[in-house]
Amino acid sequence: MSKRSGGGQVRLRQHAQLTPAQPGQVAVTVSVGPHGEAVALWSSTAGREALLGSTLSASGVSFPDSVTEAGVAAEVAIYSPQARNVISVPDLALAHCHVQPLPGGRILLVGARSRRLAEAMENNAVIVDADGRTVRRGTLGDGIGHVHTTRSGKIWVGYFDEGVFGHSNGSPPLGAPGIVRFTSRLVPEWRFPDGEVDPIHDCYALNVTGETAWTTYYSDFPVVRIAKDIVRSWPGGRTAAHALIVDDTRCALIGGYGEHHDRILVGDLDRGHFRRHRLVLPNGRPLPRRTVMIGRGAELHAFVDTTWLRVSLSDLP
């Protein structure tokens, strides 16, 4: 078991305010690209509702939709930190999208869910060019929790439990390994290996820096590095984390269940000693539970609505 000791507060610093791509639009989702740029999907209020839609089953359970009833007009804006590029997507039909940049000014949009249609899974990935025209479609699998592209155009995908264990007509689902890397042609080229380290039941966090991926996952929450397709594992904090940032073997694990949503554990993977801190807003106020936190390399990016906050691993005690 890794040792942990108490610490104090870590204040995030405000980096930028994300402005709408068009007047009157609202943010649908936001992510971080391979250069540390923010990537936001914008639409109208009605469009946002459609793109984040769900269906209530007869038993009263709400299931996220995989597609919208009709195409939705949306814009993808890239910020570094101010808006420098906006791409219009006039007919977006993928619900609960992950959005990432690709080389050549292209944009990847990936729906979190993919239904089985007859003998094949529903397409849930679209690549559009700089003019918003669809240039490629594909299927990246169901139950997608994380999508990160690299500067060279590789696509790393992490799956939550429904993608790992989901139905697939007798054959393992595409997301069964827990992490799969795709080419920019949406073709799988690498899968998390079976038997080398503890299997992934639910990919809680994924950090891609350069061409190297880092992850922590259920059930025992190791910290795992994938570099040149070689996997190395450390015990980590042995506790849930929903984001991580890394620099060599120095690591910070961010978030957790319930009241630990603002927890940050900082330590060295080789030494196995982690110090606990609490993330707060720049003014010292508590971090809202709705905060979206994404690790890219040694930088933690936090989004509270349209406010972009950051903190670097080098700033942490």
C-alpha positions in Angstrom: 0.0 0.0 0.0 1.3 3.4 -0.9 2.0 5.8 1.9 0.0 9.1 2.1 0.3 12.1 4.2 -1.7 15.2 4.6 -1.2 18.6 2.9 -2.9 21.8 2.2 -4.7 23.6 -0.5 -3.6 23.9 -4.1 -5.1 26.9 -6.0 -5.8 26.5 -9.6 -4.9 29.6 -11.7 -7.3 31.1 -14.3 -5.9 30.6 -17.8 -8.7 32.0 -20.0 -12.4 32.4 -20.6 -13.9 30.4 -23.5 -16.0 32.6 -25.6 -18.8 31.2 -27.8 -18.1 30.4 -31.4 -21.2 32.3 -32.3 -23.3 34.8 -30.3 -25.9 33.1 -28.1 -24.4 29.6 -28.2 -23.8 27.5 -25.2 -21.0 25.0 -24.5 -21.8 21.3 -25.1 -18.4 19.8 -24.2 -14.8 20.7 -23.8 -11.5 18.8 -24.0 -7.8 19.4 -24.4 -5.7 18.7 -27.6 -2.1 17.5 -27.9 -0.6 21.0 -27.9 -2.4 21.9 -24.7 -5.2 23.8 -26.6 -8.8 23.8 -25.4 -11.3 22.3 -27.9 -14.9 23.2 -27.3 -18.1 22.1 -29.0 -20.8 24.8 -29.2 -24.5 24.8 -30.2 -27.8 26.5 -29.5 -29.6 25.7 -26.2 -31.9 23.3 -28.1 -28.9 21.8 -29.9 -27.1 21.2 -26.6 -30.1 19.4 -25.2 -30.3 17.1 -28.3 -26.5 16.4 -28.3 -26.7 15.5 -24.6 -30.0 13.6 -24.9 -31.1 10.5 -23.0 -34.0 8.0 -23.3 -36.0 6.8 -20.3 -36.7 3.1 -20.4 -39.9 1.5 -19.3 -38.2 0.6 -16.0 -37.4 4.2 -15.3 -33.7 4.0 -16.1 -32.1 6.8 -18.2 -29.8 5.7 -21.0 -27.6 8.2 -22.9 -28.6 8.5 -26.6 -26.0 7.5 -29.2 -27.4 9.8 -31.9 -29.8 12.7 -32.2 -33.2 12.5 -33.8 -32.0 15.0 -36.4 -28.7 16.6 -37.3 -27.7 19.6 -35.1 -25.8 22.7 -36.2 -22.7 23.1 -34.1 -19.3 24.7 -34.1 -15.9 23.5 -32.9 -13.6 26.2 -31.5 -10.0 25.8 -30.6 -8.4 28.1 -28.0 -4.7 28.6 -27.2 -5.8 30.4 -25.0 -7.9 32.7 -27.2 -10.1 31.4 -30.0 -7.9 30.9 -33.1 -10.0 28.6 -35.2 -13.7 27.8 -35.6 -15.1 25.0 -37.7 -18.8 24.7 -38.5 -20.4 21.3 -38.4 -23.8 21.8 -39.9 -25.4 18.4 -39.4 -23.9 16.7 -36.3 -25.9 13.6 -35.3 -23.5 12.0 -32.7 -24.6 12.5 -29.1 -22.3 12.9 -26.1 -19.3 13.7 -28.2 -15.6 13.8 -27.5 -13.9 16.3 -29.7 -10.2 16.3 -30.7 -8.0 18.0 -33.3 -6.1 16.0 -36.0 -3.3 17.1 -38.2 -4.2 19.2 -41.3 -6.9 21.2 -39.6 -9.2 18.3 -39.3 -11.5 17.6 -36.3 -12.4 14.2 -34.8 -15.9 13.8 -33.2 -16.6 10.6 -31.3 -19.9 9.7 -29.7 -19.7 7.9 -26.3 -22.2 5.2 -27.3 -22.6 2.9 -30.2 -25.6 0.7 -30.7 -25.6 -2.7 -32.4 -27.4 -2.5 -35.7 -28.1 -5.9 -37.3 -24.6 -7.4 -37.6 -22.5 -4.3 -37.1 -22.0 -1.6 -34.5 -23.3 1.9 -35.3 -20.8 4.4 -36.6 -19.8 6.7 -33.8 -16.8 8.5 -35.2 -16.6 11.3 -37.8 -13.7 13.3 -39.1 -14.4 16.6 -40.7 -12.1 18.9 -42.6 -11.4 22.6 -42.0 -14.6 23.4 -44.0 -16.7 21.1 -41.8 -17.2 18.5 -44.5 -17.2 14.8 -43.4 -14.1 13.1 -44.8 -14.3 9.8 -42.9 -16.7 7.8 -40.7 -16.0 4.8 -38.5 -16.7 2.9 -35.3 -14.6 3.2 -32.2 -16.8 1.0 -30.0 -19.4 1.5 -27.3 -18.8 2.9 -23.8 -16.1 5.5 -24.6 -15.0 7.6 -21.6 -11.8 9.2 -23.0 -10.5 10.2 -26.4 -7.1 11.9 -26.9 -5.3 12.5 -30.2 -1.5 12.9 -30.6 0.4 15.4 -32.7 1.0 12.7 -35.3 -2.7 11.8 -35.6 -2.9 8.7 -33.4 -6.2 8.3 -31.5 -6.1 6.9 -28.0 -9.5 5.7 -26.6 -10.3 4.6 -23.1 -13.5 2.7 -22.3 -15.7 2.6 -19.2 -17.2 -0.7 -18.0 -20.1 -0.9 -20.5 -17.6 -0.7 -23.3 -15.3 -3.3 -21.8 -18.0 -5.9 -20.9 -20.8 -4.9 -23.2 -22.9 -7.1 -25.5 -21.3 -8.1 -28.8 -23.2 -11.1 -30.2 -20.7 -13.6 -28.8 -17.4 -11.9 -29.8 -15.5 -9.5 -27.5 -16.6 -5.9 -27.9 -14.1 -3.5 -29.5 -13.5 -1.8 -26.1 -12.8 -5.1 -24.3 -9.1 -4.3 -23.7 -10.1 -1.1 -21.9 -7.7 1.0 -24.1 -7.3 0.9 -27.9 -5.2 3.1 -30.1 -6.5 3.9 -33.6 -4.9 5.3 -36.7 -6.2 8.6 -38.2 -8.1 6.3 -40.6 -10.1 5.0 -37.6 -8.5 1.6 -37.8 -7.3 -0.2 -34.5 -3.5 -0.6 -34.4 -2.8 -1.4 -30.7 -4.8 -2.9 -27.8 -4.0 -3.0 -24.1 -2.5 -6.4 -23.6 -4.1 -9.3 -21.8 -2.2 -10.9 -19.0 0.9 -8.6 -18.8 -0.6 -6.3 -16.1 -3.9 -6.1 -14.2 -6.8 -6.0 -16.7 -8.8 -2.8 -17.2 -12.4 -3.0 -16.0 -13.1 0.7 -16.3 -10.6 3.3 -17.6 -11.0 6.1 -15.1 -8.3 8.5 -16.4 -6.2 8.8 -19.6 -3.4 11.2 -20.2 -1.6 11.3 -23.5 1.6 13.3 -23.8 3.6 13.1 -27.0 3.0 9.5 -28.2 3.0 8.1 -24.7 -0.2 7.3 -22.8 -0.7 7.1 -19.0 -3.8 5.6 -17.3 -5.3 4.6 -14.0 -8.2 2.3 -13.9 -10.6 0.1 -11.9 -10.2 -2.2 -9.9 -6.9 -1.7 -8.1 -6.1 1.7 -9.6 -2.5 1.2 -10.7 -0.7 3.9 -12.6 0.3 2.5 -16.0 2.6 3.9 -18.7 2.3 2.8 -22.4 5.5 4.0 -24.2 6.4 2.5 -27.6 3.8 -0.1 -27.0 5.6 -1.3 -23.8 3.5 -1.3 -20.7 4.8 -0.6 -17.2 2.8 -0.5 -14.1 3.2 1.0 -10.6 0.9 0.6 -7.6 0.0 4.3 -7.6 -2.3 5.6 -4.9 -4.5 2.5 -4.9 -7.6 4.8 -4.9 -9.9 6.1 -7.5 -8.8 9.1 -9.6 -10.5 10.7 -12.5 -7.5 12.5 -14.0 -3.7 12.2 -13.7 -0.7 14.3 -14.6 2.9 13.0 -14.9 6.5 14.1 -15.4 8.8 11.1 -15.6 7.9 9.2 -12.4 6.5 12.2 -10.5 2.7 11.9 -10.6 -0.5 13.6 -9.4 -3.8 11.7 -9.1 -6.8 14.0 -9.2 -10.4 13.5 -8.0 -12.1 10.5 -6.5 -15.5 9.3 -5.2 -18.0 11.7 -3.5 -16.4 14.2 -1.2 -13.0 13.4 -2.8 -13.8 15.1 -6.1 -11.3 17.9 -5.3 -8.6 15.6 -3.9 -5.1 15.6 -5.4 -2.4 13.1 -4.4 1.1 14.1 -5.4 4.1 11.8 -5.2 6.8 9.7 -6.9 5.8 6.4 -8.5 9.1 4.7 -7.7 9.1 5.8 -4.0 5.4 5.2 -3.6 4.8 8.1 -1.2 1.8 10.4 -2.0 0.9 13.6 -0.2 -2.7 14.7 -0.2 -3.9 18.2 -1.1 -7.2 19.8 -1.9 -7.8 21.7 -5.2 -9.6 25.0 -4.8 -10.5 27.9 -7.1 -8.1 30.8 -7.6 -10.0 32.8 -4.9 -9.7 29.9 -2.5 -13.4 28.8 -2.7 -14.3 25.1 -3.1 -14.0 23.4 -6.4 -17.5 22.8 -7.9 -18.4 19.1 -8.4 -19.3 19.8 -12.0 -15.7 20.7 -12.8 -14.3 18.9 -15.8 -10.6 17.9 -15.2 -8.3 16.7 -17.9 -4.6 15.8 -17.6 -2.2 16.4 -20.6 1.4 15.7 -19.8 2.3 17.6 -16.6 -0.6 20.0 -16.9 -4.0 19.7 -15.3 -6.7 21.6 -17.2 -9.9 22.3 -15.2 -13.1 23.7 -16.7 -15.8 25.3 -14.6 -18.5 26.0 -17.2 -16.5 28.2 -19.7 -13.7 29.2 -17.3 -10.4 27.5 -18.1 -8.2 26.9 -15.1 -4.8 25.2 -15.0 -2.1 24.0 -12.7 1.3 22.4 -13.5 2.9 19.4 -11.7 6.0 21.6 -11.2 3.8 24.0 -9.1 2.7 21.3 -6.7 4.5 20.7 -3.4 
